[in-house]
Structure formats: C-alpha cells, structure tokens
Amino acid sequence: MIYNLFEGITLYVHRVLHDCYYYVEAKEICSKEEAKLFSDNYINECGTNIKKILSGISESQKELLYAASAEKQPHALLPEHSSSYIISSPQVQFKVLIAEGFLTKNGNAYSLSNPMTRIWLENR
C-alpha cells in the first residue's frame, strides 16, 4: 500500500515506515489504517510547502500543472488535450514551468518534476 502510493520512491516510503515504527509501540504491528494515517499526514506536511510554491505562479501555470498531474504517465499536453482548461499561450507557460523546475520535458511529453506534487494534488 505505502510502496504503491509513493510509487516506490525510497525517500517517501522510508519516511512513512519510519513514522510507523516510531509511533507504534514495541512488538505491535502497524495496521493498514495507521499506515494510511501516517501517509496522509506526510502528504499533508509536504502539501504545506507545495502550496507556498504554487502561490508564486500564475493561474494559467497552475492549470498546466493540474493537467500534467492528471496524467499517470508523461503525455504530450497540447491545448486540444486540455480542453477543460483555459490556457493562454501554453508554449510560453510550458517554457516558464520547465525553466523553474516544475515540469520536465521528454520529447513532446511533459511531466511533473517533483512526484510529491502530483501525489499531493491527487490526494487533496
């Protein structure tokens, strides 16, 4: 459950398992409910920083990030793929988001640079 939620990213998995170990008394087993609680707490903790970062970008840039986070795999995000989003000058916005480290571009595909941002967006 924890491994899949955090896509096997060692830093995130280790943090939640550390919290489980720390808060559960000796010789007890951390239940799935407790593990879910620790996972949610960690996501919310990271969300505080993510909110601060997102407050510094424009609404159109946020919409592109939301569109990128909705994709499980990197995808060629073009205006026709994002019909539910109002995007002004998307190519310029993509370039700014890439330059500021929010997005990564591989060919014509864009994905979020920080996996925790997508995890947080999916779980908020």
N, C-alpha and C positions, 0 to 999 in steps of 0.2 A: 504494500500500500504506500508506504513512505517513498520507497525507491521509485515507483511508477509516478507518483505525484510530482516528484522533483526530477524526473527524467534521468535518474541515476547520477545526478551531479553531486559529487562527493561532498563538497562543502555544505550543501543544504541538507543532505541525508545525515551527515555526521552531526550537524548542529541539532537536528531533531532527536536523533538517537542519544546524543549527549544529554539533552534535556530530559528525555525519558529515563535514562539511567540515574540522573541526578535527583529527580523528584520522586521516583518510585523507591520506596524503602527496600532495604536489602532482602534478597530472596523472593521478592514479589515479581510478578510479571506485569509488564506494561500492557494494558488492554488496548484493543483497537480504538476504543473511544478516547482513551488518554492520548494515544499516539496522534489521533486526528486533532485533538485539542492542542497538543504541542505544535503540530504542523500549522494549524490555523493561527496560533499565536506568533509563530515565526514569520508567516506570510504577512500578518498584520504589522509586525515590527518592521519588516522590510518596506511595507507599504507607506509608512511614515516618511521615509526618505524618498521613495518614488513619488509621492505626492508633492514634496518640495521641489523635486527636479521637474515634474510636469507643470508646476505653476510658472515656470520660467519659459515655457514655449507657447506658441500661438495655438489657437483653437484648430486651425487647419492642420497644423503639425500633429496635434493630439489625435485628430481624426485618422490621419495616416497611421499613427502608432496603433490605434484601436483596430484598424483594418488589418495591419500586419499581425497583431496579436491574435486575431480571429483565425488566422491560418495556422494549421498544425505544422505544416512544412513550409519552407520558403516558397513564395509564389510571386509571379510577375504581377505586381499590383499596378494596374493601369486604371484610368478613370472608369472604363466600361466594367471592370471587375468590382468596382466600389460604388455602384450606383446608389446605394443608400447613404453615401457620404458626400457632403458638399465640399469639394476640394478646389481651391483656387491655385492656379499654377503649380500642379503637382510635381513637375520635374524639378522646379526650384526648391520646393519643400523637401523633396527626397534628398536633394544635394545638401541642404542645411542639416537634415537629420543624420545623414551619413557623416558629415563633417563634425558634428557634435557628438558622434558616437552612439546615437540612439538606434540606428539601423545599420545593417551590414548588407552589402550588395554582392551577389554572386551571379554574374551574367545579368539577366533581366529580373532575377528574383531578389526580393528584399525580405529580411527577417530581423527581428529584434535582436540587438547585440547582447542585451542582458536577459537571460532566460527568466530571472525572477520577476522582471517587469511583466512578461506575458503571464506567468503563473499568478501574479497578484491581480492582473486585470481579469483573468478568468475566474478568480475566486472572490472578487469583491462584491 
